[in-house]
Structure formats: structure tokens, C-alpha cells
Amino acid sequence: MAVFGISLALLIWFVFLLFVSVWKQIYNSWKLPPGPFPLPFIGNLFDLDIKNIPKSFDKLAKEYGPVFTIYLGPRRIVVLHGYKVVKEALLDLKNEFVGRADIPVFEAHQGSGIIFNNSETWKDTRRFSLMVLRDYGMGKQSNEERIQRESQYLLEALRKTNSQPFDPTFVLGGGPLNVIHDILFHSRIDYSDKTCQKLLHIYNENFYLLSTPWLQIYNNIASFVRYLPGSHWTILKNVSEAKQYVFERIKEHQEVLDPNNPQDFTDCLLVQMEKDKKNHKNGFDLENVTVTVADLLFAGTETTSTTLRYGLLLLLKYPEVEEKLHEEIDRVIGPERLPSMKDKVNMPYMEAVVHEIQRFINLVPSNLPHVMNQDIQFRGYSIPKGTTVYPTLKSVLSDSEEFPNPEQFDPGHFLNENGKFRYSDYFKPFSAGKRVCVGEGLARMELFLFMTIILQHFNLKSLVRPEEIDTSPVTVGFGSIPPIYKLSLLPRSEM
């Protein structure tokens, strides 16, 4: 029996080696970009630090060049690393690289909306949404006015902390949530309202869980692990709840809709839905309207609020930067007047700090995954239809030739020798091309105005010495998640 057992083990081992050998010959016959040899079934899982895949991409790029191939389970992934190759794909070949790869935890949004949609409705949905967003950002009430008005509610909430230590996560989140909520629904939610806190909790939890190791695995081999227990169930539940909230608001809008006088973004989509229905056009239906609005509510809330929260942590770490910002704010605006976008031209240091915060934190380091909707030849390699592509943003924002000492937080990266703001084409935190974030303009405005008005009224106080503050993300995956921290806000009028 022992001999039989050894013989069986040797046979299995031989068959495995034969399988690997045949697999390697097939793999090498493809004209794919180079990369580490993938094992059957698991791919290059052992070649990656699943806790920080973007960091693994940096290492692999040094070995295989700016275009390389990896496998996560059965999913073939081509990684684009560095400014030149990312620009070439997203801007020079923007039509070829326009597809959006599946993200299984957002299956409730796939096929509709703007962000996760790779169906035939995507282009028309995005085009019409951009047009409406532009109208509601420049119409009777501009986005600047919305942010200025909401900043008063944010200041009120911050004053209620009474200079005591607090976690800024859900207070800061109320500002961006209400700005986008007003655009979408022509209404706001009080910061203390259970609905407001529920939405902020859902978005914050999802952004964190999306960046954990388990979700990196799940989103690439979902078909194998879908029914296992894990945090993907929490995300699926959260996505469903957030979508249901939007659906209920849309049904309320339908009941009072005046097609001749739309009041907000949702009304405009509903009017267009009726036009598409009459024209028998495969455009907006109730599902597409719901997912489009849900996409914007999530993206317009969480990314901006996380950036603000990370930004304040960096200012606690570097109090000399905060001091310079106070000096500029006092000189240009003073203690009473509301900051406006006109002030930006006279506030190069604030502009540089906001840009450096976004560059340094690498909020979505690998970018959202693209997919090839056709076979393509790219830089001498074949990238087959169906291949997932990551045009990595971290590799652009951390380019050492453009940004000396990229691992250091330094507003000087965006200042010239005369202290004036220096534009950089490498600044691509919102991605680029036809999949660039539709809310880029709004987010830029919010970050400048909210950051300015907070520092106009408060000094930041850390609970520990600056040198003890760790600004490293707690996890890196879909996003770079800042550590949880507390701070105190001291009213400047009392100092």
C-alpha cells in the first residue's frame, strides 16, 4: 500500500508538472506584454503583496517595464505604469481604452449609470449627465454658491465640537454629501439626521472594505468565492441600501415632476427618460436613472470627504504648512468675508497645498479598471479583447522626475521659484480621457473652498506631537484609506 501511495503521488506530481509545462508553452506563444509566469488557477497571486497591490506594481514595472501582464486567478490584467504610457492609452488612444471592466461588488450598478457601465448606453448616459451637471453648476445657483452656503452648516457643526477632540470623518463628510445632494435632489440633509449619518457610514465603510485584501481577491475571482462568507456581503448590502435610498427619492420626484420646469439633476433625467420612451430609444429607463444618480451621490461624497480628512491629518503632521496657509488666508481674505473661487489666483500656496494633498495621498492609486472591447496592438504587444487594464495613477502622481522626493509631502512640488502656483500635466488624480471623473470640477472647487473656510475660522490642534503622527494609509487597494484620528479645532477669533 505504501508503494502504491508513493507511486500515486509521483504520478500526480508528474501530471501537474506536465500541465504547467504545456501551460507555459501556450502562455509564451502569446504576444502579450511581459510579466511573471502565472501559475494555473491562481495566476500571479504569490507575486503580489495583496495588502498593497499598487506597491507591487511599482516593483514589477522595474523588472518588466512600463507595460506588463499579470494574472489574478483567471483574470488577465495589463498594467500601464508611468506618465508616458498612461497618457498614450487614456488620451492618445482614448477610444480604444474606453471600456470599463467588471467590478463584481458593484454588480447592482453594472450595465447602467456612468462609473461601472460598459454597455451601449454608457456614452449617451455620460454625455447627457455632463451636460446637465454643467447647467446646474453654472445656472441660477452656481456650484460655488452651493458650497459657500453649505460651508456655513459645516462651520456650525465644527463649532459644536467646542474645541474638544473629535473624529472628523462624519462631520466633514456632511459638506460634500449635501452639495451633491442639492444638485441631484434640490434638498439637503441635516448632519445629525439619521439618514445623513447612514449614508455617510455606508460610503465610508464601502470605501474601506473595497481597499482590503479580501476584496482585491474577490473582485478578480468572484465566481469562485461568491458564496463564501466575507466582507463582500457587507458591500453588496450597502450598495443595495444606497441604491434603494436613491430610488425612493426618484419616485418622489416622479410624483411632482413638471417637465417644463425641472428643479434638479434627477428631474432632468426623468424628463429625458420620458423622451427616450416616446422615441423608443434604448437610453434612460428607471434603472439607468437610478444607477446614474446613485453613482454620482457615492462618488461626489466619499472621495472629496476622504481627501479633506486626509488633508487635515497632513496639516497636523506639518504645522508649518498650516501656519503659512493662515498667513495667506488672513492677507487675501481676512476673518469675515466668505472665500470665493476668485481668491484662488491670489492664493498660490493654498492651491499648491490642495494639489499636493491629492498627489501625496494617491486616493485611487491603481485607477478604476478598464477593459479592452477589441483586440489592439499597443507598443508592439497584443492586448486581446476582454483584457482588464489598469492605467495606474500612482505611477503618474509619484513620478520622481516631475516631483522630486515624491514620497515626501511638499507643497513646493506645485510652486515655481517665485512662489507662484505651478501647473503640472502629471497631476491626474481624477484620471484622464473619456473615463475622467465627471465631478472633477466640482471636487476641485469643494476642496479649495472647504479647506480655506475651515482654516479661516479654526486652528488645528493635534492630540500628539507632529513627529508621532503616522500618515501612512491603513490599507491600500481600491483606495488609499487614511488612519482614524482625532483632533481639536480652536476658534481663531478666540486666540
N, C-alpha and C positions, 0 to 999 in steps of 0.2 A: 504493500500500500504506500509505503514511504517513497519507493522508487517511482510509482505511478504519479504521486503528488508532485515530485520534483520534475518529472517529465512534462506534466500538465503546465506547471509554472513556466518551464522553459519554452513550451510551445506558445503560451500566451505572450510571453516576452518577445519571442521571435515575430509573432504576428503583429504586435504593437510596433516593433522596430521597422517591419516591412511597411506597415501603414504610414508611419512617419516618413519613411524614405520616399514612398510614392507621393505623399502629400507635399514633400519638399520639392520634388521634381516638377509637380504641377504648379506649385507656387512660384518657383523660379522661372517658369516658362512665360509667366505674365509680364508685361512691360509696365508694371506698377512702379511708383516711386519706391526707393529703397526703404528698408526698415528691418527691425529684428525679426528673426524667423518665428512665426506663430505656431504654437502647439495646437494639435487638433482639439476642438471643442472649447478650450479656454482661451485660445489666442495668445495675446502678449500680456496676460494678467500679471505674470511674475516679473515683467519688465517695467511695471509701473508702480509708483507709490500711490495706492488708491486713496490715501489721505490727502494727497496734493498732486493730482494729475498734471496741472499746468507746470509744476516744477519738473516733473518727469519729462514733459515735452521739451523744456529747455535743455535737459541733458541729452535727449535723443537727437535734437537738432544739431548739437555739437558733433555728434558721431555720423549722422546720416544726411545732414544738410537741411536747407530751409523747406524742403518738400519731402515728407516721408510717410510711410504707411505703417499702421499698427492694426491689430485686431483686438476687439473686446468681445469675447465669446465669438459668435458668428458674424458680428458686425465689422465690416471693413471700414476703416477710418483713414483718411488722408489729412495730415496736419500741415497747415501752412504757417510758417514761423518766420517772422521778421517783416519789417515795413514794406520792402520792395515786393515781396511775393504776395502779401496780403493786399496791397494796393493793386497789384496786377489782376488779382482774382476779383476783388469786390468792385473796383472802379473801371479798369480797362476791359474786363470780361464780365461785366455785371449781369448781363443777360444769361450767360452760361452758368453762373454760380448763384442764381436767384432762389433755388429750391430750398425748402425747409424740411429738415429731417424729422422723423417721428421722435417725440419725447413722451414715452408711454404714460407717465403720471399725469400728463395733460391730455389724455385721450378724449376727455369731455370737450376739449376745445379744438381738436384737430378736425380739419375739413371745413372749418368756419373761422370767422374773425380775421385778425391781422397777424398776430405773432406766430401762432403754431399752424397756420393754414398753408397747405401745399396743394390745394385743389384749384380747379379752374376759376373759382370765384375770387381767389386771393387778390389779383391785380385790381379788379374793379372795386373790391371792398376797400383796399388800401387807398386807391386814388380818391374815391368819394369821401372817405373818412378824413384824409388830409385836407381836402377842400373845405369840409365843414369845420374842422378844427381851426383852420386858418380864419374862417369867417367869424367864429366865436372867440378867437383870440384878438381880433382887430375890429370887431363890430361896436355895438353900443357900449358894451363894457369890455374893456381890454383885459388880457390876462394880467397885465401889470396892476390894474385896479383891483382885480380879484385877489392877487397876492397881498397887496397893500392892506386891503380890508381884512383878509384872513390873518395877517400878521398881528392885528390888534387882539384878536381872540387868542392867538398863540402867546402874546405877551401877558395877557391876563392869566392864562393857565400857568405860565412860568412864574409869575409873581406870587401865585398861590402856594408855591413851594416854600415861601417865607425864608429863603436863604438856607434851608435845611437840605441835607444830602438827599438826592433822589436819582432814580434810574430814568434817563431821558427818553427811553425807547418809545413809549406810547404817548408821551406828551408831544414830542417832536413830530411823530407820525400824523397827528391830527391836522397839522398845517397842510402838507401835500395832499392828504386824503380829501380835505374839504375843498381845495382848489379844483381838483379833478372832478369831485362830486358835483360842484356847481356847474362846471362845463357840461357834464353828462346829464344831470338831473335838475338843474336850476334850483338847487337847495343845498343846505349844509347840515351837518350833524354835530351836536354839542359834544365836546371832548369827553365829558363824563357819561354820555349816553351809552347804554349797553350795546347798542348796535355799532356805534363807533369803535368801542373797545373790542367787540367781537371781530369786526373786520380787520382791525389792526393786528389782533392776535393771530388770526388765520394767515394773513400775509406774512407776518414776521416768522411764524412757525414754518410755513412752507418754504420760505427763502432759506432758512437754516437747514431744514431737512433735505432740501434739494442739493445741498452742498456737503452732505455727509457721505462717507464711503459706501454705505449700503445703497444709496440712491444712484451712485455712479455705476454700480453693478446692475441694479435693477433696470435703469433706463437703456442698458445695452443688451441685457439678456432676459427681458421681461417675460417672454414666452415660456422660459424655463422655471422662473421663480414666482410668477404672478400670484399663485395661490398659497405661497408660504407666508407665515406671519412676518410682519416687518413694518417699518415706518411708512412704506409706500401706501399702506391702507389709510394712514392719517392724512397724507397729502390728497389722496383720491377723495376722501370725505370732505376735506377743507375746500377743495376745488368745487365740489358739488354744492356745498353750502353757499359759497361766494357767488356761484352762478345762479343759484336759486334766489338770492337777495336781488341780483340784477333783474332776473325775470319778473319778480314781483313789482319792481319799480317800473318796468316796461309795461306791464299790464295796467298799472295805474295811469301811465301816460296815454295808453290807447283809449281809455275811458273818457278823457277830456281833450283829446287831440283836436287842434284846429289846424287843418292842412294849410291854411292861408297865413297862419301866424305861429310857426314853430318857435318854441321857447328855449330849446336847448339841443344838444347833440342828439339825444335819443329821439326827440320829436322829428328831427331831420331824417334820421334813418327810417323811422316809421313811415314818413311821407314817401320816401324813396321806395320802401317795401311795397306800398300800395301801387306805385307807378310800375314797378317791375312785375307785379301780379297782373295788372291790366295788360301789359305788353307781352305777357307770357315769357318774360326774361328770367333766366336762371341766375338771379342776383341775390338781392336781400329777401330772406324769409325770416320768420320769427326766430329760428335757431341762429341764423347768421347775425341778426341784430343783437341778440342776447350775448353771444360769444364776443362780438366786436366790442360791445360796451364793457363786458367783464374783463377782456384783455386790457383795455385802457385803464380801468379802475385799479387793477392789480399793478400794472407797470407804472402808472402815474403816481402810485402811493409808495410802494415799498422801496424802489431804487433811490428815490430822492430822500426819503426819510432815513434810510440806512446811510447814505452819503453824508447827510447832516450830522447824524450821530457819530459816525467815524471821524468827521471833521472836527467836532468839538473835542473828541479824545486826543486828536493830534495837537490841538491848540493847548490842551492841558499838559501834554508832553513837552511842548516847545513854547513856554510862556513869553519868550522874547518875540515870537511871531504875533501872538495876541497883542502884546504891547504896541507893536508897530501898527497893527490894524486899528487899535483905539485911537492912536495919534492921527491916522489918516481920516477916520470917520469924524473925529472932532474938528479937524481942519476943513473938511469938504462939506459936511452935513450939519454938524452941531448936535445938540442934545434933543431937540424938539421936532424938527421937520422930518417927515417921512422920507426915507430913501427912495430914489426912483432910478430907473434904468439910465436916465440922462447923467447920473452921477458916475456911472461906470468909467467914462472917459477920463475923469479926474481922480480915479481910484485904482491906479495900476497895481498897487500891492494887494488889495483885496481880490482883484481879478486874477492875479498870479497865484494867490493862496487857494482860491476856489479851484483853479485848474490843477494845481499841484496836489490838492486833496484827491481829486478824481484820478489823476495819474498814479499817485502813490498807492491808493487802496486797490486798484485793479478790480473794480466791483464785479465784473463778469469776465474773468480772465481768459477763458477759452472761447468766448463768444457763444451765441446760440448756434447749434449745429445746422449747417447747410446740407443739402443733398443734391447729387448730380441727377438732373432729369433727362440727361442724354449722355452718350459717350463723348469724351473730349480728350484731345491731346493738349497737354499742358507742360511746358518746359521740357519737352522730349519724352514725357511719360504718358501712359494711357491711364485715364481715370474712368472706369466703367460707370454706366448708368446705375443708379442705386447706391453709389458710394457716399458715405457720410463724410463731410468735410468740415474741419474746424479751422477757420481763419483766426488765429489766436490774437486777441487784443493785448494780452500781457506782453507778448514779444515786441509789439509796437510801442507801447507805453513805457517799456523798460529798456529801450534801445540806448546803449551806453554812448554811442556816437552823438546822438541828439540830446541825451540827458546824462551828463557826466555824473557818476556815482548814483545810478538810478535807484539803488536800494535805500538811499537817504531821502528823507523828506526835506525838500529845499525849494521854497518859492522862487529862488533865483533861476530855476530851470525855465521860468517864463518871464524873466526880466532881462532887458538888454543892459549894456554898460552904463546907460544914462538913467536906469531905474524905470524905464518905460516898459509897458507890457509887450512881451514878445510872442507873437503867434507862432505856433508850430503845427506843421501838417501831420506830425506824428501823434497829435492829440486826437485819439479816436476811441474814447470810452463808450460812445454811442454806436459803434461800428461804422460802416460806410456802405455806399452803393444803394441798391434798391431795397435792401432789408435794414437800412439805417433806422434807428429808433424814431417813430413818428412823433414822439413827445420831446425831442431833443431841445427845441427852442424853449418850451415851457419849463423843462427841467433846469436849463441854464439860468433862466430868469429867476426861478424859485430859489436856487442855491445862492445866487448873488444877493437877492433881496432878503431872504430869511436870515442868512448868515450875518448880513450887515445890520439888520434891525435888532437881532439878539445881542450883538456886541455893542451896539449903540446904547443899549439900556442895561447891560449886565457885564460884570467881570466874572470870569470863570475861576472857580476855586476847586482844586483837586483835594482829595482826601489823603493822598500820599504824595511824597516828593516826586517831582518830574522824572528823575532818573529811575524811579521804581515802577513807572508806568510801562506796561508792555503793550505795544500797539499791534502786535502780530495777530493775524486773524485766528479765530478759534478753530475754524475749519475752512478748507478751500475746495470747492467743487464747481457747481453751477455758479456760485458767487463766492466772494471773499467776505466772511462774516466777522464783524468786529467783536471784540470781547465785551462781556457785560460789565458795566462800571457805573459808579455813582459820582456825582459832582454837586457842588453848591453854586447857585447863582446869586451874586451880591449886587444889588441895585447900584448903579453908578451914581445916581442922584444923591445917594446917602453917603458917598465916600469923599 
